[in-house]
Amino acid sequence: MEDVAVTRAASIKLQKELKYLTENGNPSFSVGLADDENLFEWIVTLFGPQDTYYEGGIFKAVLKFPYNYPYEPPTMQFQSELWHPNVYEDGRVCISILHKPGEDPSGYEMPEERWSPAQTVETILMSVIVMLNSPNDESPANVDAGKMWRQDKAAYRRKVRRCVEKSMDSW
């Protein structure tokens, strides 16, 4: 019975967040349900921020929410190709606020950097947008992208521009 109540609370929170984001909009992203029947999976479109290597890109991603949201973080995975130190090759985003709350087993992140029920879809997406221009290359999810970011910015920029061009072609 407790699981049903938790899932219902998560559904209500997600409905409120979706309503807020669709009614108020944000020039940096758009959101919608992947399937009209499933509040726990959203399609996200991120617009590459101005004055970054990603400018002009239109990147699609999926946010999957656990049934106990907001007590546990969602996962985010880009469907568009995205070359970035904090995005695994399969598109999964590796950013502190999407890591489970509490102590980091590896001791790298402070608890306050990790997921908190105070986070929202909007704070997640804004953090990902900031991440695009300011990668954490100390602990990269994509080691090759991290190495290129540190050692050969021109090659990194070229690779990202190809992703941007590809993202625009899919529209």
C-alpha positions as CSV (number, residue, x, y, z in Angstrom):
1,M,0.0,0.0,0.0
2,E,2.9,2.4,0.8
3,D,4.4,1.9,-2.7
4,V,1.1,2.9,-4.3
5,A,1.0,6.1,-2.2
6,V,4.6,6.9,-3.1
7,T,3.9,6.4,-6.8
8,R,0.8,8.5,-6.6
9,A,2.8,11.3,-4.9
10,A,5.4,11.0,-7.7
11,S,2.7,11.2,-10.3
12,I,1.2,14.3,-8.8
13,K,4.6,16.0,-8.6
14,L,5.4,15.2,-12.2
15,Q,2.0,16.4,-13.4
16,K,2.7,19.7,-11.6
17,E,6.2,20.1,-13.1
18,L,5.0,19.2,-16.6
19,K,2.2,21.7,-16.4
20,Y,4.4,24.4,-15.1
21,L,7.1,23.8,-17.8
22,T,4.7,23.6,-20.7
23,E,2.7,26.7,-19.6
24,N,5.7,28.8,-18.7
25,G,8.2,27.5,-21.2
26,N,11.9,28.0,-21.2
27,P,14.0,29.2,-24.2
28,S,16.7,26.7,-23.4
29,F,14.6,23.6,-23.6
30,S,11.2,22.0,-24.2
31,V,9.6,19.0,-22.5
32,G,6.8,16.6,-23.2
33,L,5.7,13.1,-22.4
34,A,7.2,10.2,-24.4
35,D,3.8,8.5,-24.3
36,D,0.6,10.2,-23.3
37,E,-0.1,7.4,-20.8
38,N,3.3,7.5,-19.0
39,L,4.2,10.4,-16.7
40,F,7.5,8.7,-15.8
41,E,9.2,9.1,-19.2
42,W,9.7,12.5,-20.8
43,I,11.1,13.6,-24.1
44,V,13.4,16.6,-23.7
45,T,14.7,18.9,-26.4
46,L,17.7,21.0,-25.4
47,F,18.8,24.0,-27.5
48,G,22.5,24.5,-27.6
49,P,23.4,27.5,-25.6
50,Q,24.6,30.7,-27.3
51,D,28.3,31.4,-27.3
52,T,29.2,27.7,-26.7
53,Y,30.5,25.0,-29.0
54,Y,26.9,23.6,-28.9
55,E,25.2,26.7,-30.1
56,G,22.6,26.0,-32.8
57,G,22.2,22.4,-31.8
58,I,18.8,20.8,-31.1
59,F,19.5,17.8,-28.9
60,K,16.9,15.2,-27.9
61,A,17.1,13.3,-24.7
62,V,14.9,11.1,-22.5
63,L,14.3,11.6,-18.8
64,K,13.1,8.5,-16.9
65,F,11.7,9.0,-13.4
66,P,11.7,6.4,-10.7
67,Y,8.4,5.7,-9.0
68,N,9.6,7.3,-5.8
69,Y,10.5,10.6,-7.5
70,P,11.5,13.1,-6.1
71,Y,13.3,11.0,-3.4
72,E,15.5,9.4,-6.1
73,P,16.8,11.1,-9.2
74,P,15.7,10.5,-12.7
75,T,18.1,9.3,-15.4
76,M,18.8,11.3,-18.5
77,Q,20.0,9.9,-21.8
78,F,20.6,11.8,-25.0
79,Q,19.1,10.3,-28.1
80,S,21.0,12.7,-30.3
81,E,24.8,12.2,-30.7
82,L,26.5,14.4,-28.2
83,W,30.3,14.6,-27.7
84,H,31.0,15.7,-24.2
85,P,33.2,14.6,-21.2
86,N,30.2,14.2,-19.0
87,V,28.1,12.1,-21.4
88,Y,28.8,8.4,-21.8
89,E,29.1,7.2,-25.4
90,D,25.6,5.7,-25.1
91,G,24.2,9.2,-24.3
92,R,23.7,8.8,-20.5
93,V,24.4,12.0,-18.6
94,C,26.8,11.9,-15.7
95,I,26.2,14.9,-13.6
96,S,26.3,15.2,-9.8
97,I,22.7,16.2,-9.3
98,L,21.6,13.0,-11.0
99,H,23.5,10.9,-8.6
100,K,21.6,9.2,-5.7
101,P,21.5,11.3,-2.5
102,G,23.8,10.9,0.4
103,E,27.5,10.1,0.6
104,D,29.4,9.4,-2.5
105,P,31.0,5.9,-2.2
106,S,34.0,7.1,-4.1
107,G,34.4,10.2,-1.9
108,Y,34.5,12.5,-5.0
109,E,31.3,14.4,-4.6
110,M,30.0,16.2,-1.6
111,P,26.5,15.2,-0.4
112,E,25.1,18.6,-1.2
113,E,26.2,18.3,-4.8
114,R,24.2,15.1,-5.3
115,W,20.4,14.6,-5.8
116,S,18.0,16.3,-3.4
117,P,14.2,16.1,-3.4
118,A,14.4,19.9,-3.8
119,Q,15.6,19.5,-7.4
120,T,13.1,19.8,-10.2
121,V,13.1,19.0,-13.9
122,E,14.0,22.6,-14.6
123,T,17.0,22.6,-12.3
124,I,18.2,19.4,-13.8
125,L,17.9,20.7,-17.4
126,M,19.5,24.0,-16.5
127,S,22.4,22.1,-14.9
128,V,22.9,20.1,-18.0
129,I,22.9,23.2,-20.1
130,V,25.6,24.7,-17.8
131,M,27.5,21.4,-18.0
132,L,27.6,21.7,-21.8
133,N,29.9,24.8,-21.6
134,S,31.7,23.8,-18.4
135,P,32.5,20.1,-18.4
136,N,34.0,18.3,-15.4
137,D,37.0,16.8,-17.0
138,E,38.5,15.6,-13.7
139,S,36.2,12.5,-13.7
140,P,34.9,12.2,-17.3
141,A,32.2,9.7,-18.3
142,N,33.6,9.8,-21.8
143,V,37.4,9.6,-21.3
144,D,38.2,10.3,-24.9
145,A,36.1,13.5,-24.9
146,G,37.7,14.6,-21.6
147,K,41.2,14.0,-23.0
148,M,40.3,15.9,-26.2
149,W,38.8,18.8,-24.2
150,R,42.0,19.1,-22.1
151,Q,44.5,18.6,-24.9
152,D,43.1,19.6,-28.2
153,K,40.3,22.2,-28.0
154,A,40.3,22.7,-31.8
155,A,39.6,19.0,-32.5
156,Y,37.0,19.0,-29.7
157,R,35.2,21.9,-31.2
158,R,35.2,20.3,-34.7
159,K,33.8,17.1,-33.2
160,V,31.1,19.0,-31.4
161,R,30.2,21.0,-34.5
162,R,29.6,17.7,-36.3
163,C,27.2,16.7,-33.6
164,V,25.5,20.1,-33.8
165,E,25.1,19.8,-37.6
166,K,23.8,16.3,-37.2
167,S,21.3,17.4,-34.6
168,M,19.9,20.1,-36.9
169,D,19.6,17.6,-39.8
170,S,17.3,15.4,-37.7
171,W,14.6,18.1,-37.7
